[in-house]
Amino acid sequence: MLNEYTVLHPITKGFSNDQKFVVQDGGKKVIVRLFEGNQERREQEFRILRMLERLGANTLRAISIEEGKMVTSFIEGTDAEETIDNLTEEEQYAIGWEVSRDLLKIHSIKAEENTWYDYQLAKYEKYVKRYRELPMEIVGDEQVIRFIEERIPLMKERPSVLQHDDFHLSNLIIHNGKYAGAIDFGRFDWGDPVCDFIKLGMFSTEKSVPFAVGLIEGYHSGKPPQLFWELYALYLAMNVFSSAVWGHIQGNEEVMLRHIERFMRDHEGFTKSIPAWYKA
């Protein structure tokens, strides 16, 4: 499937089982992605990329798809996690604000049906059950559960839109100090747009608080409302349990526990909705 291209290098970052290669095709760089199964989902992802292109979002451009193979454009640059701390805090904030324009475009695509409340509640309950079966315990877990259960009703009547579902610095590209685009839509989902912000608290704020603040304030054209923070904290608290389970499955418990402990501290053990890193 790669015979028609000059392969420049494989893409090895990320947790996908797909094989990805940067290749030369007629004088331009493109990404060839090889996958097994999930053809229907990959075709849906391809259609989503086409929709985002029409909306003017800075994302990978869908070029072609066939059985087991997708070709997209290549965005020149480096992932933001590696390079953002080379920029000033003002530049990091400005990049966050600019990225928010693309996130708004992503969230402008509505789901065909809204099953968010039932879907998210079932997902949370499944992970809590699996967490209780693990040979580990997170200090303060019962307080996290109380915090969640008080706020679960907030999920009712929430909009259901396209979610990137892995929106953080590693999936954003910076080129020559400027934001170049968002990548890796392979985990796309449908649900509350606020849920797309939780990877900020999980990962991005460890590298750049100004970026996270810029993204949130750009998205809201200023300070976010209290409801945003209540929902953000609810979804982040739910991720305590799914992250613990995921870390155990991947054999990566220590790393994931460090992330969990850090964002739990940000919310004072989930006794507060607004994280310590956000100064209102």
C-alpha positions as CSV (number, residue, x, y, z in Angstrom):
1,M,0.0,0.0,0.0
2,L,3.0,2.3,0.2
3,N,4.7,1.3,-3.1
4,E,3.5,4.4,-4.9
5,Y,5.1,6.7,-2.4
6,T,8.5,7.7,-1.2
7,V,8.3,7.0,2.6
8,L,10.1,9.7,4.6
9,H,9.5,8.4,8.1
10,P,6.9,6.6,10.3
11,I,4.9,8.4,12.9
12,T,5.4,6.6,16.2
13,K,3.9,8.9,18.7
14,G,0.4,8.1,20.1
15,F,-1.5,5.1,21.3
16,S,-3.3,4.1,18.1
17,N,-2.8,0.7,16.6
18,D,-2.9,2.3,13.1
19,Q,0.3,2.6,11.1
20,K,1.1,6.1,10.0
21,F,3.7,7.3,7.6
22,V,4.8,10.7,6.3
23,V,5.4,10.2,2.6
24,Q,6.3,12.2,-0.5
25,D,3.5,12.2,-3.1
26,G,4.1,14.2,-6.3
27,G,6.3,16.7,-4.6
28,K,4.2,17.2,-1.5
29,K,4.2,15.6,1.9
30,V,1.1,13.6,3.0
31,I,0.2,11.2,5.7
32,V,-0.7,7.6,4.8
33,R,-2.6,5.8,7.6
34,L,-3.0,2.0,7.4
35,F,-5.6,0.3,9.6
36,E,-7.3,-3.0,10.0
37,G,-11.1,-3.1,10.6
38,N,-13.2,-0.1,11.7
39,Q,-13.7,0.9,8.1
40,E,-17.0,2.5,8.8
41,R,-15.6,4.6,11.6
42,R,-12.6,5.7,9.5
43,E,-14.9,6.7,6.7
44,Q,-17.0,8.7,9.2
45,E,-13.7,10.4,10.4
46,F,-12.9,11.1,6.8
47,R,-16.3,12.8,6.3
48,I,-15.7,14.8,9.5
49,L,-12.4,16.1,8.2
50,R,-14.1,17.2,5.0
51,M,-16.7,19.1,7.0
52,L,-14.1,20.8,9.1
53,E,-12.2,21.8,6.0
54,R,-15.4,23.4,4.6
55,L,-15.7,25.3,8.0
56,G,-12.2,26.7,7.6
57,A,-10.7,24.8,10.5
58,N,-7.0,24.3,10.7
59,T,-7.0,20.5,10.7
60,L,-5.7,17.7,8.5
61,R,-7.3,17.8,5.1
62,A,-8.9,14.6,3.9
63,I,-7.5,13.5,0.5
64,S,-8.6,9.9,-0.1
65,I,-9.8,6.8,1.6
66,E,-10.1,3.1,0.6
67,E,-10.2,-0.2,2.3
68,G,-7.7,-0.1,5.1
69,K,-6.0,3.1,4.0
70,M,-6.6,6.8,4.5
71,V,-4.5,9.7,3.1
72,T,-4.5,13.2,4.6
73,S,-2.5,16.3,4.3
74,F,0.6,16.8,6.5
75,I,0.9,19.8,8.8
76,E,4.4,21.1,9.0
77,G,5.7,21.8,12.5
78,T,6.2,20.1,15.9
79,D,3.6,19.1,18.4
80,A,2.9,21.8,20.9
81,E,3.8,19.8,23.9
82,E,7.4,19.7,22.8
83,T,7.8,23.4,21.8
84,I,5.3,25.6,23.7
85,D,7.6,26.3,26.6
86,N,10.0,27.9,24.2
87,L,7.4,30.7,23.8
88,T,6.7,33.6,26.2
89,E,3.6,33.3,28.4
90,E,1.9,36.0,26.3
91,E,2.6,33.9,23.1
92,Q,1.3,30.7,24.8
93,Y,-1.9,32.5,25.8
94,A,-2.3,33.9,22.3
95,I,-1.9,30.4,20.8
96,G,-4.6,29.1,23.2
97,W,-6.9,31.8,22.1
98,E,-6.3,31.0,18.4
99,V,-6.8,27.3,19.0
100,S,-10.2,28.1,20.5
101,R,-11.4,29.2,17.1
102,D,-10.9,25.7,15.7
103,L,-12.4,24.1,18.8
104,L,-15.5,26.2,18.3
105,K,-15.7,25.0,14.6
106,I,-15.4,21.4,15.8
107,H,-18.2,21.9,18.3
108,S,-20.4,23.6,15.6
109,I,-21.1,20.1,14.1
110,K,-24.2,18.8,15.9
111,A,-24.8,15.1,16.7
112,E,-27.7,13.4,14.8
113,E,-29.2,12.3,18.2
114,N,-28.5,13.3,21.7
115,T,-27.8,10.3,24.0
116,W,-25.2,12.1,26.1
117,Y,-26.7,11.8,29.5
118,D,-27.3,8.1,29.3
119,Y,-24.1,7.4,27.5
120,Q,-21.9,9.3,30.0
121,L,-23.6,8.1,33.1
122,A,-23.3,4.4,31.9
123,K,-19.6,5.0,31.1
124,Y,-18.9,6.5,34.5
125,E,-20.7,3.7,36.4
126,K,-18.8,1.1,34.3
127,Y,-15.4,2.6,35.2
128,V,-16.2,3.0,38.9
129,K,-17.2,-0.7,39.0
130,R,-13.9,-1.6,37.3
131,Y,-11.9,0.7,39.5
132,R,-13.2,-1.0,42.6
133,E,-11.9,-4.3,41.3
134,L,-8.3,-2.9,40.9
135,P,-5.6,-3.8,43.4
136,M,-5.1,-0.1,44.2
137,E,-6.9,2.8,45.9
138,I,-6.8,6.5,45.2
139,V,-6.7,8.6,48.4
140,G,-10.0,10.6,48.5
141,D,-11.9,8.5,46.0
142,E,-15.1,8.6,48.0
143,Q,-15.1,12.4,48.1
144,V,-14.7,12.4,44.3
145,I,-17.7,10.1,44.0
146,R,-19.8,12.5,46.2
147,F,-18.7,15.4,44.1
148,I,-19.8,13.6,41.0
149,E,-23.1,12.5,42.3
150,E,-24.1,16.0,43.4
151,R,-23.4,17.3,39.8
152,I,-24.7,14.4,37.6
153,P,-28.0,16.2,37.0
154,L,-26.1,19.0,35.3
155,M,-25.5,16.6,32.3
156,K,-29.2,16.6,31.5
157,E,-30.3,18.7,28.5
158,R,-26.6,19.4,27.5
159,P,-26.0,19.8,23.8
160,S,-24.4,16.9,21.9
161,V,-21.8,17.9,19.3
162,L,-18.7,16.6,17.7
163,Q,-15.9,16.1,20.2
164,H,-12.2,15.8,19.2
165,D,-12.0,13.7,22.5
166,D,-8.2,14.0,22.8
167,F,-7.7,17.8,22.6
168,H,-4.4,18.7,24.2
169,L,-1.0,20.0,23.4
170,S,0.3,16.7,21.9
171,N,-2.4,16.9,19.2
172,L,-1.7,20.5,18.2
173,I,1.0,21.6,15.9
174,I,3.2,24.7,16.2
175,H,5.3,25.9,13.3
176,N,7.8,28.8,13.6
177,G,6.2,29.8,16.9
178,K,2.7,30.0,15.4
179,Y,-0.3,27.6,15.7
180,A,-0.5,25.5,12.6
181,G,-3.4,23.1,13.2
182,A,-5.1,20.3,15.1
183,I,-4.4,16.6,14.4
184,D,-5.5,13.1,15.4
185,F,-9.2,12.9,15.2
186,G,-9.2,9.1,15.5
187,R,-10.9,9.2,18.9
188,F,-13.7,11.5,17.8
189,D,-16.9,11.2,19.8
190,W,-20.3,13.0,20.3
191,G,-21.4,14.7,23.5
192,D,-21.1,17.8,25.7
193,P,-18.6,20.3,24.3
194,V,-17.3,21.0,27.8
195,C,-16.0,17.5,28.0
196,D,-13.4,18.3,25.3
197,F,-11.6,20.6,27.8
198,I,-10.7,18.0,30.4
199,K,-7.4,17.0,28.8
200,L,-6.3,20.6,29.6
201,G,-6.5,19.7,33.3
202,M,-5.1,16.2,32.8
203,F,-2.1,17.0,30.7
204,S,-1.8,20.5,29.2
205,T,-1.6,22.6,32.3
206,E,1.5,20.6,33.4
207,K,3.3,22.3,30.4
208,S,1.5,25.6,29.9
209,V,-1.2,27.2,32.1
210,P,-1.3,30.3,29.9
211,F,-2.2,28.1,26.9
212,A,-5.0,26.5,28.8
213,V,-6.3,29.9,30.0
214,G,-6.1,31.3,26.5
215,L,-8.1,28.4,25.1
216,I,-10.8,28.6,27.7
217,E,-11.1,32.4,27.5
218,G,-10.9,32.5,23.7
219,Y,-13.7,29.9,23.5
220,H,-15.9,32.0,25.7
221,S,-14.7,35.4,24.5
222,G,-13.8,36.2,28.1
223,K,-14.2,34.6,31.5
224,P,-16.3,31.4,31.3
225,P,-19.5,31.1,33.3
226,Q,-19.7,29.1,36.5
227,L,-21.7,26.4,34.8
228,F,-18.7,25.7,32.6
229,W,-16.5,25.1,35.6
230,E,-19.1,22.9,37.3
231,L,-19.3,20.7,34.2
232,Y,-15.6,20.7,33.6
233,A,-14.9,19.6,37.1
234,L,-17.6,16.9,36.9
235,Y,-16.1,15.4,33.8
236,L,-12.6,15.6,35.1
237,A,-13.7,14.0,38.3
238,M,-15.3,11.1,36.3
239,N,-11.9,10.7,34.6
240,V,-10.2,9.9,37.9
241,F,-11.7,6.4,37.6
242,S,-11.4,5.8,33.9
243,S,-7.8,7.0,34.0
244,A,-7.0,4.7,36.9
245,V,-8.4,1.7,34.9
246,W,-6.7,2.7,31.7
247,G,-3.4,3.1,33.5
248,H,-3.7,-0.3,35.0
249,I,-4.5,-1.9,31.7
250,Q,-1.6,-0.2,30.0
251,G,0.8,-1.1,32.8
252,N,1.3,2.6,33.3
253,E,-0.2,3.0,36.8
254,E,2.5,5.2,38.3
255,V,2.5,7.8,35.5
256,M,-1.3,7.9,35.4
257,L,-1.5,8.2,39.2
258,R,0.8,11.2,39.2
259,H,-1.5,12.9,36.7
260,I,-4.6,12.0,38.8
261,E,-3.0,13.3,42.0
262,R,-2.0,16.5,40.3
263,F,-5.4,17.4,38.9
264,M,-7.1,16.3,42.2
265,R,-4.8,18.8,44.0
266,D,-5.9,21.5,41.5
267,H,-9.4,21.0,42.7
268,E,-8.5,20.4,46.4
269,G,-9.6,16.8,46.3
270,F,-12.7,17.8,44.3
271,T,-14.1,20.0,46.9
272,K,-13.8,22.9,44.4
273,S,-14.9,23.3,40.8
274,I,-12.6,26.0,39.7
275,P,-9.0,24.7,39.5
276,A,-6.2,26.4,41.4
277,W,-4.4,27.2,38.1
278,Y,-7.2,29.4,36.9
279,K,-7.1,32.9,38.5
280,A,-10.5,34.6,37.9
